[in-house]
Amino acid sequence: MPQDFDADDLFFAGVVARAERMSLLAILTDVAEVVGYRDPGGLSVTDRFYAQRKLEMEGLFRSLEDGNPALAARLHARFDSAKESLGDDQL
C-alpha cells in the first residue's frame, strides 16, 4: 500500500497551518484594536489565543480518554509533550 503522505508533505502542511494561524492572529489583533477589545485578564490577543488553545487541547484529550482510552493511553506521552510546548510556542 503506497503512503499517502511522506515527511515532506507533513512538514509542508505544518508550515501552511502555521502561516494560517499567524494570519488569523494578525487579523484578530487588528479587529480587537479597532473595536477596543481588552482581555479581562490583560492578555494580548495572541497570548489569549495560545492560552485558549491549551485549554481546548486539554478538553479534547479528556474527551478522547472517555471515548477511546486505549488510543488516549498510546498518545499520552505526545499529549504531555505538546501541552508543555504549547506554553512556549508563539509561532
C-alpha positions, 0 to 999 in steps of 0.5 A: 500500500503506497503512503499517502503522505511522506515527511515532506508533505507533513512538514509542508502542511505544518508550515501552511497551518502555521502561516494560517494561524499567524494570519488569523492572529494578525487579523484578530489583533487588528479587529480587537484594536479597532473595536477596543477589545481588552482581555479581562485578564490583560492578555494580548490577543495572541497570548489569549489565543495560545492560552485558549488553545491549551485549554481546548487541547486539554478538553479534547484529550479528556474527551478522547480518554472517555471515548477511546482510552486505549488510543488516549493511553498510546498518545499520552506521552505526545499529549504531555509533550505538546501541552508543555510546548504549547506554553512556549510556542508563539509561532 
